Amino acid sequence: MEFFGVFGGLALFLHGMQMMSSGLEAAAGNRMKNVLERLTSNRFMGVLVGALITTAVQSSSATTVMVVGFVNAGMMTLKQAVWLIMGANIGKTTTGLLIALDVGALAPLVAFIGVALMVFTKKARLRHIGQLLAGLGILFVGMDMMSEAMEPLREVSAFVSLMATLSNPILGILFGALFTALIQSSAASVGILQTLAAAGVVEFSGAVYVLFGQNIGTCITAVMASFGTSRDAKRATCVHLLFNVIGTVIFTVVVMVFPLTGLIESLVPGPVAQIAAMHIFFNLATTVLLFPLGDQLANLATRILPDETSPVQENGNGMRLAYLAPVAVTGREGGLGVSAIVVDQLRNELRRMLEMARQNVDASFKAVRDRDLVPLERVEDREQYIDFLNREISRCISRLIAIETNERGSRMVSCLFAISGNIERIGDHADNLAGYTRMLVAKDIPLSQFARDEIDQMRDISLRAVSALLSSDAGEPYWLAQVAQLEQKIDDMTADFRRDQLLRMRDGTCSDEACILYSELLTDFERIGDHVLNIAQELNKAAIPL
């Protein structure tokens, strides 16, 4: 029956950590992203910021996953990432310190305050803070449950014998690494180790090796997040792994050769506090030792993972995502800052997609005017590429919506989803224009000089409208008014050209077939303007440029 209490306590502990991370993400995910982007140019500030953010979210994995995403998105260099990773390893020690200070006595009160904020307040920000506090309280309630359930295990000889094997350095490190990799949280696994020590099930001298292994195991989340990312993003994960492996090797040798554990036991009372002290000392000392070698760590990661000579992974038709990668959308809840990272990647991918649509609008209008079939093959290839990007972007957004907790981030993601669909529709209308070119040539239908001049005017204003979406001013109120004016101009031109077409029909200067095609062309021209305005309105809602 004791194991039921252990599992129940573990469930509450992990759920509490989950609530804390989600609450902080919802309250300040985008702000933290901005802080990381601005303050990582200085190595000392990078370490400090990494430590503070990891302390706040109680998860070095969350911070490291965010760093991998920044590197993958090109917002941070590999050498800047090194300092954040070092800071994250320092910040992750605070959970053990809080447990050692026995702040769990206040856990019920903290949980009550958090739940009260979640239930009785209307402001979203206060509810998110309440979620964070409730998670902290539940974390310590779970810790107390585990501690009480484990005390009787001291009398179970088989369990005691199993724990005794952990005093073997290799077995202890392996156990710590595997268990932490399994639950994907070093803070949680260190807390569980402290609970075992408090119950007298494991000795401090053996717990240190498990502790060292736990530092290695925490890298698994970042490793998973790096699948499918850029080479530099994988190298950032490699730096994280190198930091902890080097620290483990150094400290294992030190503990085996020097009486370090005895020194800590003599200075720090109680096994729980001793484990916290060793955890802090391990990460601080490793950071101090490797801090002067940060650039060398980055270079070593580059040597371990050299630039690929093979081509970029593409689909069967040579199409690929240039910016968007599955960073951290592989985790249980995505992780802190994931949505902010993916939003930046989505914007870059949508900008690329819109540029393809702009090229197709330009080429298709020219092809119709000149009845030229030569550009149409490239137009069709780009149209297929646009469809591919729309599918992949939509698939990513559907996954992102499931993990998004930040209200502004959720609004931005919804806007980007709508933008992708509208860009795809612009591409469809450009493809329709290409189809009219084939019909003109196949049936040898001539266009009057008036019609050709009007097509030139349509092309010019369509390009102005689509290009306006690529402006750095996109998302500003005055910019939306300018785009709306362009869309209105397109509507007015469509009405004028339809009237001119009727006059040509009455004068007999326009054939029936040419009139039908030209009328369809005007419809596509007008629809391009409509979709441009739709995109502008979505960018204005999100208050961001592409």
Phi, psi and omega in degrees: 000336181299325183294330176298318178294322179297311182294321178296316177296320178297320179298315179295320181300310182292322179294323177298317178296321179298315180297320179299311182296317180294320179297318180291321178300316181292325183280325190210024183302312181291325178296318180295322176302314181296320178299314181297319182296323188273332192252013184262001180288333178263128186296322179293317179293324178299315178297316182296313181297317178300319180292317183293317182291321178294324175298320182293319184264354179057039180201109175290332179299317181298316180294317182293321176299319178296319179297316178302319178296319179296317180296317180296324181279357180079012181271354182208141178276164179299320182290329174292324182296329182303316185291322177296321180295319177298315179297322179298323179291331175285316184296332183289350182281351188288333178298313178298324179293317178299319179295319180295327179281357176058044176282359179298341179298333179268002186304313180300321179294316179298316179297320180297315179299316180298314180295322179299318178295322181292324187270320192256355179255150181261337182289129183300320182297319179293323178296322179292320176296321176299321178297320178298313181293319178299319178298319179297316179296315180297324178304312183285329174298317177297322178297317178296320178298316179297317182299315180294321182288335184275341183304316179295341182292345177297337182268354181270110188297321182297319180291320179296320179296320178298316180294330181294330180293341182288350176289346172286123186306314184294314180295319180297315180295316180298316180298313180298317181293315183292317181294318180293321177297325182293314182267355175056043177199111177289326179299318179292316183291325176294320177299319178294321177298319177296324178294318176299318180293320180296328179278358179077015183278329181229140179276152181299323182298329177271331183294334183297324181290322175298319180300317179296319179295328180297326178294329177284317184298332182293346181286345187299323181297316179294324178298315178297321181292338184275353179298129178082007182263181180290168181297318180295325178295319176296324179293326176298319176296321179297321177299317178301316180291317179299317180304312185283326178293315179298316178298320180295315179299313182299311185288328176296317177296316181299316181294324181284332185262321184246154182280054182294318181296322178295323179296315180294321179297325181284336183263331186241125181278138173085139183295328180295311179293327179295318178296319178298317180296316179295321180297315179295314182297318180304309186284324176293313182295318179297320178296315180299318181293320186266349182303315178292344184254020183302315179295323179294325176298317178296319179294321178296318177298325178291324178289323178291321179240077181291167179302140181284138175265344179282156181293160178297141179297127182229171173279181186298339181260013179081013180266147181207161171273125184275330186238327189277128179220156185282050181294120169064358175280012178264346184280181182297315181229016176092317179097158183301132173079359184299313182299320180297320179294311184293327177300317178297319179295318179300317180300317179296319181292321179293324177297318177297317179296318180294324178296322176296318178297320179299317179297322179291322176300314180299308184294324184289317177299318178298318181297318179295313182301317185266357186051050186250119181275346187302315183285350192291329179297317178292324177299315180294320178298316179294323179298318177295323178295317178299317178297319178299313180296320179299317179297313183292319178296317179297321179295318179295316182296323180296325177287321183292322180300327182291337182250354185286126178243343180279128186296316179295319178298320179297320179295318180296318181297318178297320178296318180295325177297315179295322180297317180302315179296322180289323176297319179299323179290324174301317177300321179297318181293324175295322178294325175300319179300320178298323178296324178296326179298317180297319180293321178299318181286316184297322183260005179052051179266120180278157174247137179289162178298326177299313181296320181295320178297319179295322178297322176299317179295320177298316180299315184298312184286329176297318179293322177298319182292313181293319179296329178299330179292337180270002181291148176290346178277356183304138181099345178278146183302316181294328179294319179299321179297322179295318179294320178299324178295320178296319180295321177294323177298320178296317178299316181295318179296320179300316179296317180296316183291327176294321178294317178297323179297318178299322178295319179294323177297318180294325180279351180079016180267004181227124180289162181299314183295319179296322180295318180297313180297318182293324178296319177296320180298318179297324178297316178295321177301313180295320181295326177301315177299319179299316182289327174299314179295322177301315180297317180299319180294322178292320177296323179293322176299317182281344181058043179220152169271165172281000000 
